[in-house]
Amino acid sequence: ALPDRLTAISDGARTGDAAALARASATLAGTSAQLGHPEIAALCRAIAQDARRGLLAHELVVELRTIAGA
């Protein structure tokens, strides 16, 4: 699911779809937390929080992709 979620997050940020970005980030945050990846979960939560405020945190998306190895 990681590649699909990363793609959804990147697409949401690229297209300016804050709602899609928030959904995909929140989903990956939950999954990552359950699977023991706290750094990815924390980044995803931060991206989702910004997206809910209408902010597209491109730099956090880049950092997420780097940490996730994508």
PQR file with spaces between the fields and no chain letter, atoms N, CA, C, O and H, PARSE charges and radii, in Angstrom:
ATOM       1  N    ALA     1       0.811   -1.198    0.000 -0.4000 1.5000
ATOM       2  CA   ALA     1       0.000    0.000    0.000 -0.0000 2.0000
ATOM       3  C    ALA     1       0.858    1.267    0.000  0.5500 1.7000
ATOM       4  O    ALA     1       0.390    2.331   -0.405 -0.5500 1.4000
ATOM       5  N    LEU     2       2.107    1.161    0.450 -0.4000 1.5000
ATOM       6  CA   LEU     2       2.963    2.342    0.540 -0.0000 2.0000
ATOM       7  C    LEU     2       3.117    3.063   -0.804  0.5500 1.7000
ATOM       8  O    LEU     2       2.925    4.278   -0.859 -0.5500 1.4000
ATOM       9  H    LEU     2       2.488    0.297    0.779  0.4000 1.0000
ATOM      10  N    PRO     3       3.454    2.362   -1.882 -0.5600 1.5000
ATOM      11  CA   PRO     3       3.597    3.104   -3.149  0.2800 2.0000
ATOM      12  C    PRO     3       2.314    3.814   -3.580  0.5500 1.7000
ATOM      13  O    PRO     3       2.358    4.938   -4.079 -0.5500 1.4000
ATOM      14  N    ASP     4       1.174    3.152   -3.384 -0.4000 1.5000
ATOM      15  CA   ASP     4      -0.098    3.777   -3.763 -0.0000 2.0000
ATOM      16  C    ASP     4      -0.390    5.004   -2.915  0.5500 1.7000
ATOM      17  O    ASP     4      -0.830    6.028   -3.439 -0.5500 1.4000
ATOM      18  H    ASP     4       1.139    2.238   -2.978  0.4000 1.0000
ATOM      19  N    ARG     5      -0.150    4.913   -1.610 -0.4000 1.5000
ATOM      20  CA   ARG     5      -0.402    6.059   -0.721 -0.0000 2.0000
ATOM      21  C    ARG     5       0.553    7.199   -1.016  0.5500 1.7000
ATOM      22  O    ARG     5       0.147    8.361   -1.016 -0.5500 1.4000
ATOM      23  H    ARG     5       0.207    4.082   -1.185  0.4000 1.0000
ATOM      24  N    LEU     6       1.820    6.885   -1.269 -0.4000 1.5000
ATOM      25  CA   LEU     6       2.780    7.940   -1.607 -0.0000 2.0000
ATOM      26  C    LEU     6       2.382    8.636   -2.902  0.5500 1.7000
ATOM      27  O    LEU     6       2.509    9.854   -3.022 -0.5500 1.4000
ATOM      28  H    LEU     6       2.150    5.941   -1.269  0.4000 1.0000
ATOM      29  N    THR     7       1.906    7.866   -3.860 -0.4000 1.5000
ATOM      30  CA   THR     7       1.443    8.458   -5.116 -0.0000 2.0000
ATOM      31  C    THR     7       0.241    9.363   -4.867  0.5500 1.7000
ATOM      32  O    THR     7       0.175   10.470   -5.402 -0.5500 1.4000
ATOM      33  H    THR     7       1.804    6.876   -3.762  0.4000 1.0000
ATOM      34  N    ALA     8      -0.706    8.900   -4.060 -0.4000 1.5000
ATOM      35  CA   ALA     8      -1.890    9.713   -3.751 -0.0000 2.0000
ATOM      36  C    ALA     8      -1.497   11.000   -3.029  0.5500 1.7000
ATOM      37  O    ALA     8      -2.057   12.062   -3.300 -0.5500 1.4000
ATOM      38  H    ALA     8      -0.653    8.001   -3.625  0.4000 1.0000
ATOM      39  N    ILE     9      -0.544   10.906   -2.116 -0.4000 1.5000
ATOM      40  CA   ILE     9      -0.074   12.089   -1.383 -0.0000 2.0000
ATOM      41  C    ILE     9       0.606   13.053   -2.350  0.5500 1.7000
ATOM      42  O    ILE     9       0.310   14.248   -2.346 -0.5500 1.4000
ATOM      43  H    ILE     9      -0.089   10.043   -1.895  0.4000 1.0000
ATOM      44  N    SER    10       1.500   12.549   -3.164 -0.4000 1.5000
ATOM      45  CA   SER    10       2.197   13.398   -4.134 -0.0000 2.0000
ATOM      46  C    SER    10       1.227   14.033   -5.119  0.5500 1.7000
ATOM      47  O    SER    10       1.344   15.217   -5.435 -0.5500 1.4000
ATOM      48  H    SER    10       1.741   11.578   -3.167  0.4000 1.0000
ATOM      49  N    ASP    11       0.273   13.249   -5.604 -0.4000 1.5000
ATOM      50  CA   ASP    11      -0.717   13.779   -6.545 -0.0000 2.0000
ATOM      51  C    ASP    11      -1.564   14.874   -5.907  0.5500 1.7000
ATOM      52  O    ASP    11      -1.830   15.899   -6.534 -0.5500 1.4000
ATOM      53  H    ASP    11       0.178   12.287   -5.347  0.4000 1.0000
ATOM      54  N    GLY    12      -1.985   14.661   -4.670 -0.4000 1.5000
ATOM      55  CA   GLY    12      -2.776   15.669   -3.971 -0.0000 2.0000
ATOM      56  C    GLY    12      -2.014   16.975   -3.816  0.5500 1.7000
ATOM      57  O    GLY    12      -2.565   18.057   -4.015 -0.5500 1.4000
ATOM      58  H    GLY    12      -1.768   13.828   -4.161  0.4000 1.0000
ATOM      59  N    ALA    13      -0.737   16.861   -3.458 -0.4000 1.5000
ATOM      60  CA   ALA    13       0.089   18.068   -3.306 -0.0000 2.0000
ATOM      61  C    ALA    13       0.316   18.746   -4.657  0.5500 1.7000
ATOM      62  O    ALA    13       0.231   19.969   -4.768 -0.5500 1.4000
ATOM      63  H    ALA    13      -0.289   15.982   -3.296  0.4000 1.0000
ATOM      64  N    ARG    14       0.604   17.946   -5.675 -0.4000 1.5000
ATOM      65  CA   ARG    14       0.897   18.495   -7.002 -0.0000 2.0000
ATOM      66  C    ARG    14      -0.305   19.191   -7.616  0.5500 1.7000
ATOM      67  O    ARG    14      -0.167   20.240   -8.245 -0.5500 1.4000
ATOM      68  H    ARG    14       0.673   16.952   -5.585  0.4000 1.0000
ATOM      69  N    THR    15      -1.494   18.604   -7.433 -0.4000 1.5000
ATOM      70  CA   THR    15      -2.694   19.169   -8.059 -0.0000 2.0000
ATOM      71  C    THR    15      -3.397   20.196   -7.184  0.5500 1.7000
ATOM      72  O    THR    15      -4.341   20.850   -7.628 -0.5500 1.4000
ATOM      73  H    THR    15      -1.606   17.752   -6.922  0.4000 1.0000
ATOM      74  N    GLY    16      -2.945   20.339   -5.945 -0.4000 1.5000
ATOM      75  CA   GLY    16      -3.579   21.298   -5.049 -0.0000 2.0000
ATOM      76  C    GLY    16      -4.855   20.793   -4.414  0.5500 1.7000
ATOM      77  O    GLY    16      -5.665   21.589   -3.940 -0.5500 1.4000
ATOM      78  H    GLY    16      -2.178   19.808   -5.584  0.4000 1.0000
ATOM      79  N    ASP    17      -5.050   19.480   -4.395 -0.4000 1.5000
ATOM      80  CA   ASP    17      -6.251   18.876   -3.804 -0.0000 2.0000
ATOM      81  C    ASP    17      -5.990   18.595   -2.327  0.5500 1.7000
ATOM      82  O    ASP    17      -5.575   17.498   -1.954 -0.5500 1.4000
ATOM      83  H    ASP    17      -4.392   18.833   -4.780  0.4000 1.0000
ATOM      84  N    ALA    18      -6.240   19.599   -1.500 -0.4000 1.5000
ATOM      85  CA   ALA    18      -5.944   19.498   -0.074 -0.0000 2.0000
ATOM      86  C    ALA    18      -6.744   18.388    0.605  0.5500 1.7000
ATOM      87  O    ALA    18      -6.235   17.722    1.506 -0.5500 1.4000
ATOM      88  H    ALA    18      -6.578   20.490   -1.803  0.4000 1.0000
ATOM      89  N    ALA    19      -7.984   18.187    0.183 -0.4000 1.5000
ATOM      90  CA   ALA    19      -8.811   17.140    0.800 -0.0000 2.0000
ATOM      91  C    ALA    19      -8.237   15.756    0.513  0.5500 1.7000
ATOM      92  O    ALA    19      -8.159   14.920    1.413 -0.5500 1.4000
ATOM      93  H    ALA    19      -8.398   18.728   -0.549  0.4000 1.0000
ATOM      94  N    ALA    20      -7.841   15.512   -0.716 -0.4000 1.5000
ATOM      95  CA   ALA    20      -7.246   14.217   -1.066 -0.0000 2.0000
ATOM      96  C    ALA    20      -5.911   14.031   -0.363  0.5500 1.7000
ATOM      97  O    ALA    20      -5.584   12.930    0.080 -0.5500 1.4000
ATOM      98  H    ALA    20      -7.905   16.191   -1.447  0.4000 1.0000
ATOM      99  N    LEU    21      -5.151   15.094   -0.263 -0.4000 1.5000
ATOM     100  CA   LEU    21      -3.862   15.054    0.428 -0.0000 2.0000
ATOM     101  C    LEU    21      -4.059   14.708    1.897  0.5500 1.7000
ATOM     102  O    LEU    21      -3.328   13.883    2.446 -0.5500 1.4000
ATOM     103  H    LEU    21      -5.417   15.989   -0.623  0.4000 1.0000
ATOM     104  N    ALA    22      -5.034   15.329    2.531 -0.4000 1.5000
ATOM     105  CA   ALA    22      -5.316   15.056    3.946 -0.0000 2.0000
ATOM     106  C    ALA    22      -5.753   13.610    4.144  0.5500 1.7000
ATOM     107  O    ALA    22      -5.290   12.947    5.072 -0.5500 1.4000
ATOM     108  H    ALA    22      -5.627   15.999    2.085  0.4000 1.0000
ATOM     109  N    ARG    23      -6.640   13.114    3.282 -0.4000 1.5000
ATOM     110  CA   ARG    23      -7.129   11.728    3.398 -0.0000 2.0000
ATOM     111  C    ARG    23      -5.996   10.724    3.246  0.5500 1.7000
ATOM     112  O    ARG    23      -5.836    9.832    4.079 -0.5500 1.4000
ATOM     113  H    ARG    23      -7.016   13.653    2.529  0.4000 1.0000
ATOM     114  N    ALA    24      -5.218   10.866    2.195 -0.4000 1.5000
ATOM     115  CA   ALA    24      -4.139    9.908    1.928 -0.0000 2.0000
ATOM     116  C    ALA    24      -3.078    9.957    3.024  0.5500 1.7000
ATOM     117  O    ALA    24      -2.553    8.920    3.430 -0.5500 1.4000
ATOM     118  H    ALA    24      -5.347   11.591    1.519  0.4000 1.0000
ATOM     119  N    SER    25      -2.766   11.146    3.494 -0.4000 1.5000
ATOM     120  CA   SER    25      -1.758   11.288    4.544 -0.0000 2.0000
ATOM     121  C    SER    25      -2.239   10.696    5.864  0.5500 1.7000
ATOM     122  O    SER    25      -1.483   10.019    6.561 -0.5500 1.4000
ATOM     123  H    SER    25      -3.192   11.988    3.164  0.4000 1.0000
ATOM     124  N    ALA    26      -3.492   10.952    6.201 -0.4000 1.5000
ATOM     125  CA   ALA    26      -4.041   10.412    7.446 -0.0000 2.0000
ATOM     126  C    ALA    26      -4.085    8.885    7.402  0.5500 1.7000
ATOM     127  O    ALA    26      -3.795    8.222    8.398 -0.5500 1.4000
ATOM     128  H    ALA    26      -4.107   11.501    5.635  0.4000 1.0000
ATOM     129  N    THR    27      -4.444    8.335    6.256 -0.4000 1.5000
ATOM     130  CA   THR    27      -4.489    6.880    6.111 -0.0000 2.0000
ATOM     131  C    THR    27      -3.099    6.279    6.274  0.5500 1.7000
ATOM     132  O    THR    27      -2.929    5.293    6.990 -0.5500 1.4000
ATOM     133  H    THR    27      -4.679    8.873    5.446  0.4000 1.0000
ATOM     134  N    LEU    28      -2.104    6.866    5.614 -0.4000 1.5000
ATOM     135  CA   LEU    28      -0.747    6.348    5.725 -0.0000 2.0000
ATOM     136  C    LEU    28      -0.194    6.551    7.130  0.5500 1.7000
ATOM     137  O    LEU    28       0.585    5.728    7.612 -0.5500 1.4000
ATOM     138  H    LEU    28      -2.242    7.667    5.032  0.4000 1.0000
ATOM     139  N    ALA    29      -0.583    7.632    7.791 -0.4000 1.5000
ATOM     140  CA   ALA    29      -0.139    7.850    9.174 -0.0000 2.0000
ATOM     141  C    ALA    29      -0.619    6.726   10.078  0.5500 1.7000
ATOM     142  O    ALA    29       0.153    6.194   10.876 -0.5500 1.4000
ATOM     143  H    ALA    29      -1.215    8.301    7.401  0.4000 1.0000
ATOM     144  N    GLY    30      -1.877    6.367    9.957 -0.4000 1.5000
ATOM     145  CA   GLY    30      -2.432    5.303   10.790 -0.0000 2.0000
ATOM     146  C    GLY    30      -1.776    3.962   10.523  0.5500 1.7000
ATOM     147  O    GLY    30      -1.416    3.241   11.453 -0.5500 1.4000
ATOM     148  H    GLY    30      -2.504    6.799    9.309  0.4000 1.0000
ATOM     149  N    THR    31      -1.623    3.637    9.267 -0.4000 1.5000
ATOM     150  CA   THR    31      -0.996    2.364    8.897 -0.0000 2.0000
ATOM     151  C    THR    31       0.451    2.318    9.362  0.5500 1.7000
ATOM     152  O    THR    31       0.906    1.308    9.897 -0.5500 1.4000
ATOM     153  H    THR    31      -1.915    4.223    8.512  0.4000 1.0000
ATOM     154  N    SER    32       1.168    3.407    9.157 -0.4000 1.5000
ATOM     155  CA   SER    32       2.578    3.454    9.545 -0.0000 2.0000
ATOM     156  C    SER    32       2.744    3.321   11.053  0.5500 1.7000
ATOM     157  O    SER    32       3.655    2.642   11.526 -0.5500 1.4000
ATOM     158  H    SER    32       0.798    4.228    8.721  0.4000 1.0000
ATOM     159  N    ALA    33       1.870    3.965   11.799 -0.4000 1.5000
ATOM     160  CA   ALA    33       1.935    3.866   13.261 -0.0000 2.0000
ATOM     161  C    ALA    33       1.698    2.425   13.714  0.5500 1.7000
ATOM     162  O    ALA    33       2.380    1.928   14.610 -0.5500 1.4000
ATOM     163  H    ALA    33       1.130    4.516   11.415  0.4000 1.0000
ATOM     164  N    GLN    34       0.735    1.768   13.095 -0.4000 1.5000
ATOM     165  CA   GLN    34       0.426    0.383   13.452 -0.0000 2.0000
ATOM     166  C    GLN    34       1.565   -0.564   13.109  0.5500 1.7000
ATOM     167  O    GLN    34       1.785   -1.555   13.805 -0.5500 1.4000
ATOM     168  H    GLN    34       0.180    2.172   12.367  0.4000 1.0000
ATOM     169  N    LEU    35       2.290   -0.261   12.038 -0.4000 1.5000
ATOM     170  CA   LEU    35       3.360   -1.144   11.591 -0.0000 2.0000
ATOM     171  C    LEU    35       4.723   -0.778   12.171  0.5500 1.7000
ATOM     172  O    LEU    35       5.734   -1.378   11.810 -0.5500 1.4000
ATOM     173  H    LEU    35       2.111    0.544   11.472  0.4000 1.0000
ATOM     174  N    GLY    36       4.752    0.213   13.076 -0.4000 1.5000
ATOM     175  CA   GLY    36       5.995    0.564   13.755 -0.0000 2.0000
ATOM     176  C    GLY    36       6.926    1.481   12.994  0.5500 1.7000
ATOM     177  O    GLY    36       8.146    1.351   13.097 -0.5500 1.4000
ATOM     178  H    GLY    36       3.930    0.701   13.369  0.4000 1.0000
ATOM     179  N    HIS    37       6.373    2.402   12.237 -0.4000 1.5000
ATOM     180  CA   HIS    37       7.173    3.383   11.503 -0.0000 2.0000
ATOM     181  C    HIS    37       6.799    4.787   11.996  0.5500 1.7000
ATOM     182  O    HIS    37       6.107    5.528   11.297 -0.5500 1.4000
ATOM     183  H    HIS    37       5.382    2.507   12.154  0.4000 1.0000
ATOM     184  N    PRO    38       7.254    5.147   13.191 -0.5600 1.5000
ATOM     185  CA   PRO    38       6.814    6.413   13.796  0.2800 2.0000
ATOM     186  C    PRO    38       7.238    7.665   13.035  0.5500 1.7000
ATOM     187  O    PRO    38       6.517    8.663   13.054 -0.5500 1.4000
ATOM     188  N    GLU    39       8.381    7.639   12.371 -0.4000 1.5000
ATOM     189  CA   GLU    39       8.833    8.828   11.649 -0.0000 2.0000
ATOM     190  C    GLU    39       7.922    9.105   10.450  0.5500 1.7000
ATOM     191  O    GLU    39       7.565   10.255   10.192 -0.5500 1.4000
ATOM     192  H    GLU    39       8.967    6.829   12.355  0.4000 1.0000
ATOM     193  N    ILE    40       7.552    8.059    9.727 -0.4000 1.5000
ATOM     194  CA   ILE    40       6.635    8.221    8.596 -0.0000 2.0000
ATOM     195  C    ILE    40       5.269    8.660    9.105  0.5500 1.7000
ATOM     196  O    ILE    40       4.638    9.539    8.519 -0.5500 1.4000
ATOM     197  H    ILE    40       7.842    7.126    9.937  0.4000 1.0000
ATOM     198  N    ALA    41       4.813    8.047   10.195 -0.4000 1.5000
ATOM     199  CA   ALA    41       3.510    8.413   10.764 -0.0000 2.0000
ATOM     200  C    ALA    41       3.484    9.884   11.167  0.5500 1.7000
ATOM     201  O    ALA    41       2.505   10.583   10.902 -0.5500 1.4000
ATOM     202  H    ALA    41       5.326    7.333   10.671  0.4000 1.0000
ATOM     203  N    ALA    42       4.547   10.353   11.804 -0.4000 1.5000
ATOM     204  CA   ALA    42       4.600   11.754   12.249 -0.0000 2.0000
ATOM     205  C    ALA    42       4.581   12.716   11.063  0.5500 1.7000
ATOM     206  O    ALA    42       3.883   13.729   11.097 -0.5500 1.4000
ATOM     207  H    ALA    42       5.342    9.786   12.019  0.4000 1.0000
ATOM     208  N    LEU    43       5.335   12.408   10.027 -0.4000 1.5000
ATOM     209  CA   LEU    43       5.335   13.263    8.835 -0.0000 2.0000
ATOM     210  C    LEU    43       3.962   13.293    8.185  0.5500 1.7000
ATOM     211  O    LEU    43       3.479   14.350    7.781 -0.5500 1.4000
ATOM     212  H    LEU    43       5.903   11.585    9.999  0.4000 1.0000
ATOM     213  N    CYS    44       3.342   12.133    8.088 -0.4000 1.5000
ATOM     214  CA   CYS    44       2.012   12.060    7.477 -0.0000 2.0000
ATOM     215  C    CYS    44       0.984   12.844    8.283  0.5500 1.7000
ATOM     216  O    CYS    44       0.124   13.517    7.714 -0.5500 1.4000
ATOM     217  H    CYS    44       3.735   11.274    8.417  0.4000 1.0000
ATOM     218  N    ARG    45       1.072   12.759    9.600 -0.4000 1.5000
ATOM     219  CA   ARG    45       0.156   13.547   10.437 -0.0000 2.0000
ATOM     220  C    ARG    45       0.356   15.039   10.209  0.5500 1.7000
ATOM     221  O    ARG    45      -0.613   15.795   10.129 -0.5500 1.4000
ATOM     222  H    ARG    45       1.771   12.212   10.062  0.4000 1.0000
ATOM     223  N    ALA    46       1.610   15.462   10.105 -0.4000 1.5000
ATOM     224  CA   ALA    46       1.898   16.883    9.869 -0.0000 2.0000
ATOM     225  C    ALA    46       1.369   17.327    8.506  0.5500 1.7000
ATOM     226  O    ALA    46       0.805   18.413    8.381 -0.5500 1.4000
ATOM     227  H    ALA    46       2.397   14.848   10.171  0.4000 1.0000
ATOM     228  N    ILE    47       1.551   16.487    7.490 -0.4000 1.5000
ATOM     229  CA   ILE    47       1.039   16.809    6.151 -0.0000 2.0000
ATOM     230  C    ILE    47      -0.486   16.910    6.184  0.5500 1.7000
ATOM     231  O    ILE    47      -1.064   17.842    5.626 -0.5500 1.4000
ATOM     232  H    ILE    47       2.009   15.604    7.592  0.4000 1.0000
ATOM     233  N    ALA    48      -1.131   15.943    6.841 -0.4000 1.5000
ATOM     234  CA   ALA    48      -2.596   15.944    6.925 -0.0000 2.0000
ATOM     235  C    ALA    48      -3.109   17.176    7.674  0.5500 1.7000
ATOM     236  O    ALA    48      -4.093   17.788    7.256 -0.5500 1.4000
ATOM     237  H    ALA    48      -0.661   15.186    7.294  0.4000 1.0000
ATOM     238  N    GLN    49      -2.457   17.540    8.766 -0.4000 1.5000
ATOM     239  CA   GLN    49      -2.888   18.721    9.531 -0.0000 2.0000
ATOM     240  C    GLN    49      -2.785   19.980    8.680  0.5500 1.7000
ATOM     241  O    GLN    49      -3.703   20.800    8.662 -0.5500 1.4000
ATOM     242  H    GLN    49      -1.659   17.044    9.105  0.4000 1.0000
ATOM     243  N    ASP    50      -1.667   20.131    7.976 -0.4000 1.5000
ATOM     244  CA   ASP    50      -1.513   21.300    7.101 -0.0000 2.0000
ATOM     245  C    ASP    50      -2.576   21.299    6.008  0.5500 1.7000
ATOM     246  O    ASP    50      -3.175   22.333    5.716 -0.5500 1.4000
ATOM     247  H    ASP    50      -0.922   19.465    7.990  0.4000 1.0000
ATOM     248  N    ALA    51      -2.808   20.129    5.405 -0.4000 1.5000
ATOM     249  CA   ALA    51      -3.781   20.042    4.307 -0.0000 2.0000
ATOM     250  C    ALA    51      -5.176   20.412    4.789  0.5500 1.7000
ATOM     251  O    ALA    51      -5.932   21.057    4.063 -0.5500 1.4000
ATOM     252  H    ALA    51      -2.321   19.288    5.642  0.4000 1.0000
ATOM     253  N    ARG    52      -5.525   20.008    6.011 -0.4000 1.5000
ATOM     254  CA   ARG    52      -6.848   20.367    6.546 -0.0000 2.0000
ATOM     255  C    ARG    52      -7.000   21.878    6.730  0.5500 1.7000
ATOM     256  O    ARG    52      -8.115   22.399    6.748 -0.5500 1.4000
ATOM     257  H    ARG    52      -4.911   19.483    6.601  0.4000 1.0000
ATOM     258  N    ARG    53      -5.874   22.571    6.865 -0.4000 1.5000
ATOM     259  CA   ARG    53      -5.898   24.039    6.970 -0.0000 2.0000
ATOM     260  C    ARG    53      -5.749   24.694    5.600  0.5500 1.7000
ATOM     261  O    ARG    53      -5.689   25.918    5.486 -0.5500 1.4000
ATOM     262  H    ARG    53      -4.968   22.147    6.850  0.4000 1.0000
ATOM     263  N    GLY    54      -5.689   23.854    4.556 -0.4000 1.5000
ATOM     264  CA   GLY    54      -5.567   24.378    3.204 -0.0000 2.0000
ATOM     265  C    GLY    54      -4.143   24.623    2.754  0.5500 1.7000
ATOM     266  O    GLY    54      -3.917   25.231    1.708 -0.5500 1.4000
ATOM     267  H    GLY    54      -5.738   22.859    4.649  0.4000 1.0000
ATOM     268  N    LEU    55      -3.182   24.157    3.532 -0.4000 1.5000
ATOM     269  CA   LEU    55      -1.773   24.343    3.189 -0.0000 2.0000
ATOM     270  C    LEU    55      -1.232   23.070    2.552  0.5500 1.7000
ATOM     271  O    LEU    55      -1.475   21.967    3.043 -0.5500 1.4000
ATOM     272  H    LEU    55      -3.365   23.663    4.382  0.4000 1.0000
ATOM     273  N    LEU    56      -0.508   23.230    1.470 -0.4000 1.5000
ATOM     274  CA   LEU    56       0.104   22.095    0.797 -0.0000 2.0000
ATOM     275  C    LEU    56       1.582   22.086    1.160  0.5500 1.7000
ATOM     276  O    LEU    56       2.361   22.884    0.638 -0.5500 1.4000
ATOM     277  H    LEU    56      -0.310   24.125    1.072  0.4000 1.0000
ATOM     278  N    ALA    57       1.960   21.196    2.044 -0.4000 1.5000
ATOM     279  CA   ALA    57       3.322   21.152    2.587 -0.0000 2.0000
ATOM     280  C    ALA    57       4.237   20.367    1.652  0.5500 1.7000
ATOM     281  O    ALA    57       4.614   19.232    1.944 -0.5500 1.4000
ATOM     282  H    ALA    57       1.327   20.549    2.468  0.4000 1.0000
ATOM     283  N    HIS    58       4.586   20.982    0.534 -0.4000 1.5000
ATOM     284  CA   HIS    58       5.401   20.298   -0.468 -0.0000 2.0000
ATOM     285  C    HIS    58       6.723   19.803    0.109  0.5500 1.7000
ATOM     286  O    HIS    58       7.177   18.709   -0.225 -0.5500 1.4000
ATOM     287  H    HIS    58       4.279   21.904    0.298  0.4000 1.0000
ATOM     288  N    GLU    59       7.341   20.609    0.977 -0.4000 1.5000
ATOM     289  CA   GLU    59       8.632   20.206    1.537 -0.0000 2.0000
ATOM     290  C    GLU    59       8.491   18.974    2.421  0.5500 1.7000
ATOM     291  O    GLU    59       9.400   18.146    2.476 -0.5500 1.4000
ATOM     292  H    GLU    59       6.972   21.498    1.248  0.4000 1.0000
ATOM     293  N    LEU    60       7.364   18.842    3.112 -0.4000 1.5000
ATOM     294  CA   LEU    60       7.139   17.647    3.926 -0.0000 2.0000
ATOM     295  C    LEU    60       6.865   16.431    3.043  0.5500 1.7000
ATOM     296  O    LEU    60       7.253   15.316    3.391 -0.5500 1.4000
ATOM     297  H    LEU    60       6.626   19.515    3.068  0.4000 1.0000
ATOM     298  N    VAL    61       6.212   16.632    1.923 -0.4000 1.5000
ATOM     299  CA   VAL    61       5.967   15.533    0.981 -0.0000 2.0000
ATOM     300  C    VAL    61       7.295   15.032    0.415  0.5500 1.7000
ATOM     301  O    VAL    61       7.498   13.825    0.283 -0.5500 1.4000
ATOM     302  H    VAL    61       5.897   17.538    1.640  0.4000 1.0000
ATOM     303  N    VAL    62       8.189   15.943    0.084 -0.4000 1.5000
ATOM     304  CA   VAL    62       9.514   15.557   -0.408 -0.0000 2.0000
ATOM     305  C    VAL    62      10.264   14.791    0.671  0.5500 1.7000
ATOM     306  O    VAL    62      10.892   13.772    0.385 -0.5500 1.4000
ATOM     307  H    VAL    62       8.024   16.923    0.191  0.4000 1.0000
ATOM     308  N    GLU    63      10.206   15.271    1.905 -0.4000 1.5000
ATOM     309  CA   GLU    63      10.867   14.596    3.014 -0.0000 2.0000
ATOM     310  C    GLU    63      10.270   13.193    3.230  0.5500 1.7000
ATOM     311  O    GLU    63      11.003   12.233    3.470 -0.5500 1.4000
ATOM     312  H    GLU    63       9.696   16.099    2.138  0.4000 1.0000
ATOM     313  N    LEU    64       8.954   13.086    3.143 -0.4000 1.5000
ATOM     314  CA   LEU    64       8.292   11.787    3.289 -0.0000 2.0000
ATOM     315  C    LEU    64       8.768   10.811    2.230  0.5500 1.7000
ATOM     316  O    LEU    64       9.094    9.665    2.538 -0.5500 1.4000
ATOM     317  H    LEU    64       8.359   13.865    2.949  0.4000 1.0000
ATOM     318  N    ARG    65       8.810   11.255    0.996 -0.4000 1.5000
ATOM     319  CA   ARG    65       9.254   10.371   -0.088 -0.0000 2.0000
ATOM     320  C    ARG    65      10.702    9.935    0.128  0.5500 1.7000
ATOM     321  O    ARG    65      11.061    8.795   -0.165 -0.5500 1.4000
ATOM     322  H    ARG    65       8.545   12.187    0.745  0.4000 1.0000
ATOM     323  N    THR    66      11.520   10.830    0.634 -0.4000 1.5000
ATOM     324  CA   THR    66      12.923   10.492    0.896 -0.0000 2.0000
ATOM     325  C    THR    66      13.038    9.448    1.998  0.5500 1.7000
ATOM     326  O    THR    66      13.760    8.462    1.853 -0.5500 1.4000
ATOM     327  H    THR    66      11.229   11.756    0.872  0.4000 1.0000
ATOM     328  N    ILE    67      12.331    9.666    3.090 -0.4000 1.5000
ATOM     329  CA   ILE    67      12.375    8.725    4.219 -0.0000 2.0000
ATOM     330  C    ILE    67      11.798    7.372    3.833  0.5500 1.7000
ATOM     331  O    ILE    67      12.298    6.331    4.261 -0.5500 1.4000
ATOM     332  H    ILE    67      11.744   10.468    3.208  0.4000 1.0000
ATOM     333  N    ALA    68      10.745    7.388    3.023 -0.4000 1.5000
ATOM     334  CA   ALA    68      10.093    6.144    2.613 -0.0000 2.0000
ATOM     335  C    ALA    68      10.885    5.428    1.513  0.5500 1.7000
ATOM     336  O    ALA    68      10.559    4.301    1.141 -0.5500 1.4000
ATOM     337  H    ALA    68      10.340    8.234    2.675  0.4000 1.0000
ATOM     338  N    GLY    69      11.904    6.078    1.009 -0.4000 1.5000
ATOM     339  CA   GLY    69      12.725    5.463   -0.027 -0.0000 2.0000
ATOM     340  C    GLY    69      12.093    5.452   -1.394  0.5500 1.7000
ATOM     341  O    GLY    69      12.402    4.601   -2.227 -0.5500 1.4000
ATOM     342  H    GLY    69      12.169    6.993    1.311  0.4000 1.0000
ATOM     343  N    ALA    70      11.200    6.408   -1.626 -0.4000 1.5000
ATOM     344  CA   ALA    70      10.518    6.457   -2.931 -0.0000 2.0000
ATOM     345  C    ALA    70      11.080    7.562   -3.804  0.5500 1.7000
ATOM     346  O    ALA    70      10.627    7.748   -4.933 -0.5500 1.4000
ATOM     347  H    ALA    70      10.948    7.100   -0.949  0.4000 1.0000
